[in-house]
């Protein structure tokens, strides 16, 4: 995600959280069906925030996946060296942890 996208997402999520907070405060002051309505509006605001976050995460994951695939195709030898090094580090870590047990 670009910094501008993150800033916009953050602002939107804060606005939705503020909206949900306002509705919950209204519910605390109200009684009966008015309180239920305020809680329902708050729940909808929270759901919209969660949906927005999920959509941005999906978009970001797709972009990252595409960039990684492109890099792997462009540099297959370098990628295999890096993957081999990571595998060696994980194996070393696992052996050290097993020896400590």
C-alpha positions as CSV (number, residue, x, y, z in Angstrom):
1,X,0.0,0.0,0.0
2,X,1.2,3.5,-0.8
3,X,1.6,6.0,2.0
4,X,-1.3,8.0,0.6
5,X,-3.6,4.9,0.6
6,X,-2.6,4.1,4.2
7,X,-3.3,7.7,5.3
8,X,-6.7,7.6,3.6
9,X,-7.5,4.2,5.1
10,X,-6.4,5.4,8.5
11,X,-8.6,8.5,8.3
12,X,-11.6,6.5,7.1
13,X,-11.2,3.9,9.9
14,X,-10.9,6.7,12.5
15,X,-14.0,8.4,11.1
16,X,-16.0,5.1,11.3
17,X,-14.7,4.4,14.8
18,X,-15.7,8.0,15.9
19,X,-19.2,7.3,14.4
20,X,-19.5,4.0,16.2
21,X,-18.4,5.7,19.5
22,X,-21.0,8.5,19.0
23,X,-23.7,5.9,18.5
24,X,-22.6,4.0,21.6
25,X,-22.7,7.2,23.6
26,X,-26.1,7.9,22.3
27,X,-27.2,4.4,23.3
28,X,-25.9,4.9,26.8
29,X,-28.0,8.1,27.2
30,X,-31.1,6.6,25.6
31,X,-33.4,3.9,26.8
32,X,-35.4,1.1,25.2
33,X,-35.8,1.0,21.5
34,X,-33.7,4.2,21.0
35,X,-30.8,2.5,22.7
36,X,-31.2,-0.5,20.5
37,X,-31.3,1.7,17.4
38,X,-28.1,3.5,18.4
39,X,-26.4,0.2,19.1
40,X,-27.5,-1.1,15.7
41,X,-26.1,2.0,14.0
42,X,-22.8,1.5,15.9
43,X,-22.6,-2.1,14.8
44,X,-23.1,-1.0,11.1
45,X,-20.3,1.5,11.4
46,X,-18.0,-1.1,12.9
47,X,-19.0,-3.5,10.1
48,X,-18.3,-0.9,7.4
49,X,-14.8,-0.3,9.0
50,X,-14.1,-4.0,9.0
51,X,-15.2,-4.3,5.4
52,X,-13.1,-1.4,4.3
53,X,-10.0,-2.9,6.1
54,X,-10.6,-6.3,4.5
55,X,-10.9,-4.8,1.0
56,X,-7.7,-2.8,1.4
57,X,-5.9,-5.9,2.8
58,X,-7.1,-8.0,-0.2
59,X,-5.9,-5.3,-2.6
60,X,-2.6,-5.0,-0.9
61,X,-2.1,-8.8,-0.8
62,X,-2.8,-9.1,-4.5
63,X,-0.4,-6.3,-5.3
64,X,2.3,-7.9,-3.1
65,X,1.7,-11.3,-4.6
66,X,2.0,-9.9,-8.1
67,X,5.2,-8.0,-7.3
68,X,6.8,-11.2,-5.7
69,X,5.8,-13.3,-8.7
70,X,7.3,-10.7,-11.1
71,X,10.6,-10.6,-9.0
72,X,10.8,-14.4,-8.9
73,X,10.4,-14.6,-12.7
74,X,12.9,-11.8,-13.3
75,X,15.6,-13.3,-11.0
76,X,15.1,-17.0,-10.6
77,X,18.7,-17.8,-9.6
78,X,18.8,-15.1,-7.0
79,X,15.4,-16.2,-5.7
80,X,16.5,-19.8,-5.3
81,X,19.7,-18.7,-3.5
82,X,17.6,-16.6,-1.0
83,X,15.1,-19.4,-0.5
84,X,18.0,-21.8,0.1
85,X,19.5,-19.5,2.6
86,X,16.2,-19.1,4.5
87,X,15.7,-22.8,4.5
88,X,19.3,-23.2,6.0
89,X,18.6,-20.6,8.6
90,X,15.3,-22.3,9.6
91,X,17.0,-25.7,9.8
92,X,19.8,-24.3,11.9
93,X,17.2,-22.6,14.2
94,X,15.3,-25.8,14.5
95,X,18.4,-27.8,15.4
96,X,19.5,-25.3,18.0
97,X,16.0,-25.4,19.6
98,X,16.0,-29.2,19.6
99,X,19.5,-29.3,21.2
100,X,18.3,-27.0,23.9
101,X,15.3,-29.3,24.8
